[in-house]
Each structure stands twice: as C-alpha cells, then as structure tokens.
C-alpha cells in the first residue's frame, strides 16, 4: 500500500490556468492589474448571480480589513465576531484599533448563534457601546443561519460582514454565499475550493463601494499626475498572474464542489454504523454546503475511548493529515482579554471535532486507505 501523503485539502488545478497565465506573460501584464483581474472579477460576479460588485485582492484577510474600513470601523469601536473561526476573521478588527467581541456557536451549523448575538448586542448597548459591525462566518462551507442572523443585524441596524472564505459555491435557500452580507469576502488561498495560490475578493452591493475598496487597495493614490495621497492606502490588489490562475479555476469550480460533496458522502457512509461519531451535515434542505472540509465530532464515551486526538495521531502515523477544528478565538492567548458571550458550544466542538481529508483531487486509493484506517481504529 502506498504511504504517500494524503493532505487535508491541497490545490487542484483544472488545466487552463497555464493558458491564462501565459497570456499575461505574453502581453507583459504581470502587475497588480490587467485583463485577467478584470476577467476574474467578472467571472465571480456572474457566478454569484446577484446585483453585486467584486474586487480581486491579495487575500481574504485584506478583504475583511477593507470591509471594516468601508463600514467606518475605527479605534475603540467594538465588532462582534464569531468565535469559532480562523484568526483571519478577527485580526483585521485589531488592525484598526477596534475591539473584537466574540460570540459562541450554535449546534446546527456550528456558526454564530443568533440568540447569543442578540444578547451581546443588548449588553453592549446597555453599556453605551453599540457594536459597529458583525462578522459571521460560513464555517467549513456550511452557511450560517442567514435569516436569523440577518434579522438581528437589521433589527439593531448593525452592518453584517459575511466571511465566505470557505463557502464559495455554498447556498442558503438557493442563494449563493457571498451575497448575504452588507459586505462579503471570499478567499482563494491554496487550500480553498479554488485557488489563485494566494488571494481573496471583496463583494459589495454598490460600484461606489467596490471602487473605494480598489482605491484603498492600490495605496490610495489620488487622481493626479504626480504621486499624491490624501488617505492611508494598502498594497492589497491581486496580481494579473494570480488572477489568471483564478480564471482557470473558475472553469472547474462546480466540478470541484461536486467532488468535495462526493467526499462528504463517502464519510457519511463510512461512519453511519459507528456509534459516537457524527458527520457534520446540512441541518435541512435550505442549506447546501460545498463541504470544503468534511468534519466529524466524536463522543468518546461511545467509542471505547477513541477521541478526536487519538484518531488524529493514528492517521498521522499513516501519513494521512487530519486537523482539529478551529480553536475558538476567545480561547486564543492573543485574545484572552476580549469579551465573550455564550456557553461552551464552540469549546466542546473544538475538543471533540476533527477535520478529515476532503480535497477534490483525492483518489479511490486514498479513500481506501482512509476507510481501512477508520475500520481498524474503531474495530469494524
């Protein structure tokens, strides 16, 4: 049996990426602008299928940073943020000198809990600090409770930033993730559903917002013959080379989603008769996840002591990558002094959960190795 590395989520090329990149070289468009950038933005706008505008940037983190700037977040403002997420969701709050307030998850989607969210808003308003924005995340490709979260945001007139870094192609009630926020963001990091090697995008409701984001992302250079700057800018624009990779990846996006969902179905079947192991799945037909990562939670009281860490280490010995769920932000040393609202949902998920190999490029041989490991570990 091959002992080659089975990765959690590795890049998967479609074939035409090199064509777009070669066109960039041939035309000498290698700067952070050019026809591939424009084309990639148009491809994304067409895919999302809404009256929205997309600006291609260097990362999803950059997109979050600019989103908060566009919403007027400043020093000492408070921003409510889903606790169970990657740190990139929260770091841009601190870039601006603002304060993150972390919110627990709910068990259906593992995402920001609307009930706790409203409790936190009431608390902060009572303390004279109405939050400036809300950051909700579609964790592992699973849409958050869009209607409920949106209702809370609208009730208190607080703008919603939709972190759709992991959810390109996922939908809620047949509407694409990346279109639910007042401003939304996407990521094309190397491990995402499609990649530009490194990159992201900001998704806005108006052309004015997009143009402002692009202006800020190109060092905020004023319209003058000389270099003049009236605002602080950033070097956040996507290069024409990376955008060429993205254009090729857009051609296979739906195929990659289908293959990720096939991996998810593989895990549903693999674990269906194993007590104590639950595969993270859509709660009802309103949700359609791209299943960027397939995840499980383990109740070790029903698995003869097999915990998520026991399983991770066993797979690691066989050169198969698994990873714990995101460690909640309110448990991170860097955010230890931040306020947190909720109970222990996110903490328990982190303790008992595991991300499994989910790439769209996994083979039948890979699946056989994974299956054999699970059967051996759980004695079936």
Phi and psi in degrees as a GROMACS rama.xvg file:
@    title "Ramachandran Plot"
@    xaxis  label "Phi"
@    yaxis  label "Psi"
@TYPE xy
-66.5793  141.338  UNK-2
-114.442  26.0493  UNK-3
-66.6312  156.646  UNK-4
-66.1754  129.968  UNK-5
-102.73  113.078  UNK-6
-86.3567  157.221  UNK-7
-63.6436  -47.2557  UNK-8
-164.599  97.7573  UNK-9
-105.873  159.129  UNK-10
-58.0793  146.972  UNK-11
-136.905  104.962  UNK-12
-79.9722  153.637  UNK-13
-103.546  -22.9371  UNK-14
129.13  -38.3008  UNK-15
-95.9779  1.40125  UNK-16
-57.8043  -42.6312  UNK-17
-65.1262  -30.7268  UNK-18
-62.7752  -46.6616  UNK-19
-67.9643  -38.0222  UNK-20
-66.4976  -42.4007  UNK-21
-62.6588  -37.2318  UNK-22
-61.8896  -37.2948  UNK-23
-64.7785  -42.692  UNK-24
-66.1504  -42.6551  UNK-25
-63.5674  -34.0794  UNK-26
-94.1662  -0.831153  UNK-27
64.3676  24.5426  UNK-28
-89.5837  81.2214  UNK-29
-114.045  4.42222  UNK-30
-86.1475  173.93  UNK-31
-77.8025  52.6575  UNK-32
-170.585  169.349  UNK-33
132.794  177.598  UNK-34
-63.964  -31.0949  UNK-35
-68.1458  -37.8922  UNK-36
-62.1864  -49.1129  UNK-37
-60.939  -44.2539  UNK-38
-65.3549  -39.4456  UNK-39
-65.1259  -43.2069  UNK-40
-60.9523  -42.1138  UNK-41
-66.1823  -38.7536  UNK-42
-60.0671  -43.5792  UNK-43
-67.8795  -41.043  UNK-44
-62.0542  -41.8959  UNK-45
-66.7152  -39.0021  UNK-46
-67.33  -42.4617  UNK-47
-69.1467  -26.0726  UNK-48
69.3404  28.5005  UNK-49
-130.929  170.728  UNK-50
-81.1314  72.186  UNK-51
-131.315  171.417  UNK-52
-132.222  138.054  UNK-53
-119.268  132.681  UNK-54
-116.959  120.902  UNK-55
-80.1375  129.962  UNK-56
-129.517  178.443  UNK-57
-76.0325  -19.7212  UNK-58
-166.418  163.407  UNK-59
-66.3708  -33.1272  UNK-60
-62.0752  -43.691  UNK-61
-58.9639  -40.1985  UNK-62
-63.7033  -41.3576  UNK-63
-64.0533  -42.0518  UNK-64
-58.9687  -48.6092  UNK-65
-67.7907  -34.954  UNK-66
-59.6675  -44.9167  UNK-67
-66.2661  -36.6966  UNK-68
-63.7514  -45.3151  UNK-69
-61.0401  -29.2903  UNK-70
-88.2585  3.52628  UNK-71
81.622  19.6379  UNK-72
-69.4308  130.888  UNK-73
-133.552  178.608  UNK-74
-54.0201  134.584  UNK-75
73.4171  -1.01155  UNK-76
-67.9875  161.826  UNK-77
-113.925  137.824  UNK-78
-126.539  126.358  UNK-79
-82.4295  131.225  UNK-80
-138.285  135.646  UNK-81
-53.5273  129.906  UNK-82
-76.0913  -40.6174  UNK-83
-85.1869  94.9765  UNK-84
-167.405  175.1  UNK-85
-76.1878  151.221  UNK-86
-60.1945  -22.6343  UNK-87
-61.3031  -23.5241  UNK-88
-68.5975  -30.5459  UNK-89
-102.08  -30.3656  UNK-90
-55.8565  -41.38  UNK-91
-62.4691  -23.7093  UNK-92
-60.4116  -44.489  UNK-93
-71.9412  -32.6884  UNK-94
-51.6839  -35.3147  UNK-95
-90.3985  2.38074  UNK-96
77.3974  10.5263  UNK-97
-87.3927  175.164  UNK-98
-117.144  122.266  UNK-99
-76.1463  137.369  UNK-100
-116.722  119.055  UNK-101
-94.2049  142.965  UNK-102
-120.818  135.562  UNK-103
-67.1372  167.765  UNK-104
-93.727  168.999  UNK-105
-113.743  162.201  UNK-106
-80.7082  -19.1483  UNK-107
-71.3756  -46.599  UNK-108
-116.254  -3.58581  UNK-109
67.4132  11.9989  UNK-110
-107.345  -174.784  UNK-111
-51.4882  129.392  UNK-112
-83.7356  119.114  UNK-113
-61.4295  -36.3318  UNK-114
-65.7784  -48.3389  UNK-115
-66.0597  -36.335  UNK-116
-56.5868  -47.0563  UNK-117
-67.2608  -38.2576  UNK-118
-59.1215  -42.5512  UNK-119
-65.3637  -41.3948  UNK-120
-62.3783  -45.6671  UNK-121
-59.9183  -42.1847  UNK-122
-62.6066  -45.7554  UNK-123
-69.9164  -37.1901  UNK-124
-64.4243  -41.3967  UNK-125
-62.5693  -25.9364  UNK-126
-96.4548  14.1625  UNK-127
75.8771  19.0063  UNK-128
-132.051  76.8669  UNK-129
-65.0225  126.602  UNK-130
-60.2076  147.892  UNK-131
-87.4146  -25.4764  UNK-132
-162.576  164.182  UNK-133
-122.921  133.519  UNK-134
-113.313  113.351  UNK-135
-109.919  144.428  UNK-136
-122.119  136.612  UNK-137
-88.1127  89.0488  UNK-138
-68.2818  128.7  UNK-139
57.5796  21.0562  UNK-140
95.124  -4.33526  UNK-141
-87.0503  120.209  UNK-142
-59.6442  140.443  UNK-143
-73.0581  174.583  UNK-144
-71.7755  82.5277  UNK-145
-57.6544  -50.9285  UNK-146
-60.4734  -44.6722  UNK-147
-68.9728  -43.6052  UNK-148
-66.8824  -42.5946  UNK-149
-61.589  -39.1062  UNK-150
-63.3518  -41.5655  UNK-151
-65.6233  -45.3834  UNK-152
-59.8611  -44.08  UNK-153
-69.4416  -38.4373  UNK-154
-57.5692  -40.7678  UNK-155
-101.666  5.84573  UNK-156
53.9434  50.6379  UNK-157
-115.874  124.102  UNK-158
-64.4857  144.613  UNK-159
-106.343  121.731  UNK-160
-96.3291  120.543  UNK-161
-97.4215  109.474  UNK-162
-86.3874  97.1125  UNK-163
-105.026  30.1071  UNK-164
-57.9096  -33.8853  UNK-165
-103.118  4.47307  UNK-166
-126.258  21.9326  UNK-167
-61.2865  123.612  UNK-168
97.6499  -14.8127  UNK-169
-76.0866  155.414  UNK-170
-137.798  156.181  UNK-171
-127.679  121.18  UNK-172
51.4911  43.6719  UNK-173
69.4609  8.56774  UNK-174
-105.611  137.514  UNK-175
-69.2228  136.324  UNK-176
-62.411  144.653  UNK-177
102.697  -1.27159  UNK-178
-123.715  3.39752  UNK-179
-92.8153  -20.888  UNK-180
-85.2713  161.362  UNK-181
-61.799  -36.315  UNK-182
-138.295  140.968  UNK-183
-126.301  162.765  UNK-184
-135.638  155.052  UNK-185
-127.911  159.395  UNK-186
-130.488  143.16  UNK-187
-126.286  36.6106  UNK-188
-59.3627  165.856  UNK-189
-59.3237  -23.3795  UNK-190
-99.3297  3.42994  UNK-191
-81.6543  177.878  UNK-192
-59.756  -38.046  UNK-193
-133.134  159.757  UNK-194
-134.455  152.504  UNK-195
-116.829  22.5115  UNK-196
79.4125  -48.7056  UNK-197
-157.128  133.242  UNK-198
167.577  171.235  UNK-199
-162.442  -173.8  UNK-200
-154.243  149.483  UNK-201
-104.504  137.628  UNK-202
-118.27  118.349  UNK-203
-118.557  165.894  UNK-204
-91.6694  -16.7323  UNK-205
-131.515  152.973  UNK-206
-66.0215  -32.901  UNK-207
-60.6524  -43.1426  UNK-208
-64.0975  -43.9557  UNK-209
-60.9484  -47.2989  UNK-210
-60.7268  -37.2669  UNK-211
-65.9583  -42.3683  UNK-212
-63.053  -42.9128  UNK-213
-65.0632  -41.0946  UNK-214
-57.9466  -48.4061  UNK-215
-66.0981  -31.6248  UNK-216
-77.2111  -10.8176  UNK-217
-116.474  43.6866  UNK-218
67.7917  17.3062  UNK-219
50.2585  50.1519  UNK-220
-81.7739  123.729  UNK-221
-67.4008  160.386  UNK-222
-78.384  86.735  UNK-223
-148.588  156.038  UNK-224
-68.3777  -22.8166  UNK-225
-105.286  174.503  UNK-226
-81.8295  107.554  UNK-227
-129.655  136.921  UNK-228
-134.471  120.294  UNK-229
-102.609  -9.3207  UNK-230
-136.497  159.41  UNK-231
-75.1745  129.872  UNK-232
-118.349  -177.875  UNK-233
-140.942  155.793  UNK-234
-96.3511  74.1958  UNK-235
-117.695  5.09946  UNK-236
-77.7111  145.686  UNK-237
-75.0715  143.323  UNK-238
-78.4163  157.178  UNK-239
-65.6667  -28.0945  UNK-240
-67.4414  -51.362  UNK-241
-62.1229  -38.7494  UNK-242
-64.66  -30.1139  UNK-243
-64.3136  -41.0584  UNK-244
-59.7528  -43.3099  UNK-245
-61.5876  -38.4813  UNK-246
-63.6727  -39.2651  UNK-247
-67.5033  -37.6289  UNK-248
-67.2347  -34.4466  UNK-249
-60.7035  -27.5375  UNK-250
-68.8953  -20.7725  UNK-251
-118.547  10.8817  UNK-252
-57.3032  -52.0455  UNK-253
-64.1356  -35.0431  UNK-254
-63.0285  -44.1073  UNK-255
-63.7347  -38.9002  UNK-256
-61.8653  -43.4585  UNK-257
-59.9552  -39.6142  UNK-258
-71.1449  -36.6178  UNK-259
-64.9351  -41.3698  UNK-260
-68.1493  -30.8862  UNK-261
-64.3062  -39.9482  UNK-262
-62.8854  -39.3953  UNK-263
-62.3261  -43.2864  UNK-264
-63.0136  -36.5238  UNK-265
-58.2682  -44.22  UNK-266
-70.8805  -36.8059  UNK-267
-58.1547  -42.8106  UNK-268
-71.0328  -39.9785  UNK-269
-64.6452  -38.1117  UNK-270
-100.532  1.66363  UNK-271
-61.6031  -28.1968  UNK-272
-109.755  17.8604  UNK-273
-105.955  106.636  UNK-274
-60.6138  140.562  UNK-275
89.9434  -4.54227  UNK-276
-115.553  122.791  UNK-277
-118.145  127.405  UNK-278
-85.6975  129.598  UNK-279
-64.0545  119.881  UNK-280
-139.286  162.926  UNK-281
-59.8182  135.093  UNK-282
-71.4513  -28.2376  UNK-283
-163.37  -177.261  UNK-284
-72.7796  -10.1055  UNK-285
-67.7789  -22.9095  UNK-286
-102.025  136.314  UNK-287
-133.474  110.434  UNK-288
-98.0393  141.082  UNK-289
-72.971  -7.83293  UNK-290
47.047  51.3492  UNK-291
-48.6917  -48.9952  UNK-292
-125.022  132.828  UNK-293
-85.9273  134.047  UNK-294
-131.61  155.888  UNK-295
-131.649  157.914  UNK-296
-120.637  143.924  UNK-297
-122.013  127.298  UNK-298
-98.6067  98.2657  UNK-299
-65.914  -16.39  UNK-300
-69.5583  -14.3964  UNK-301
-113.602  3.46751  UNK-302
-120.916  23.7132  UNK-303
56.2671  38.2523  UNK-304
87.1836  1.4225  UNK-305
-74.5557  114.454  UNK-306
-102.117  173.578  UNK-307
-62.7501  -35.3286  UNK-308
-73.4466  -37.6362  UNK-309
-59.0558  -43.6898  UNK-310
-66.8856  -42.8481  UNK-311
-59.9854  -45.4935  UNK-312
-67.4506  -37.0426  UNK-313
-64.2549  -41.828  UNK-314
-68.6654  -37.026  UNK-315
-60.2428  -38.5867  UNK-316
-62.6004  -26.889  UNK-317
-98.8893  16.1036  UNK-318
64.6078  36.5676  UNK-319
-117.97  121.547  UNK-320
-82.8066  125.104  UNK-321
-125.673  164.424  UNK-322
-147.28  140.437  UNK-323
-58.504  156.865  UNK-324
-61.4379  165.489  UNK-325
-54.8202  131.588  UNK-326
-73.7979  123.447  UNK-327
-54.4223  145.665  UNK-328
-63.5113  -33.358  UNK-329
-71.5231  -9.50881  UNK-330
-99.3363  -2.61676  UNK-331
-80.4455  136.754  UNK-332
-53.3593  -37.6455  UNK-333
-68.8723  -20.6619  UNK-334
-114.435  20.906  UNK-335
-62.1722  -23.7375  UNK-336
-95.9854  4.64422  UNK-337
-85.0309  152.204  UNK-338
-69.9422  147.836  UNK-339
-138.026  135.406  UNK-340
-119.84  130.76  UNK-341
138.244  -164.568  UNK-342
-115.91  -122.23  UNK-343
-126.78  24.0707  UNK-344
-61.9963  -54.4797  UNK-345
-61.8926  -40.1599  UNK-346
-63.0873  -43.4102  UNK-347
-67.5523  -37.5828  UNK-348
-62.7844  -42.725  UNK-349
-61.6675  -41.8473  UNK-350
-67.0942  -36.8975  UNK-351
-110.342  -0.0429618  UNK-352
-102.816  161.285  UNK-353
-151.067  135.992  UNK-354
-91.2478  135.284  UNK-355
-110.905  159.018  UNK-356
-53.6427  127.813  UNK-357
-136.175  6.87697  UNK-358
-60.2042  149.071  UNK-359
-73.7735  -6.89644  UNK-360
-106.507  13.7528  UNK-361
-72.8124  148.33  UNK-362
-107.722  171.989  UNK-363
-61.0491  -36.4169  UNK-364
-62.564  -42.6929  UNK-365
-59.9657  -45.6477  UNK-366
-64.1694  -35.7787  UNK-367
-64.6858  -42.0423  UNK-368
-62.6839  -43.4569  UNK-369
-63.6413  -45.3685  UNK-370
-61.1209  -44.3619  UNK-371
-64.2513  -38.2109  UNK-372
-64.8022  -43.5691  UNK-373
-64.6005  -43.7865  UNK-374
-65.8526  -38.0908  UNK-375
-68.2668  -43.5866  UNK-376
-66.8526  -39.9057  UNK-377
-98.6789  6.17893  UNK-378
65.8771  44.4133  UNK-379
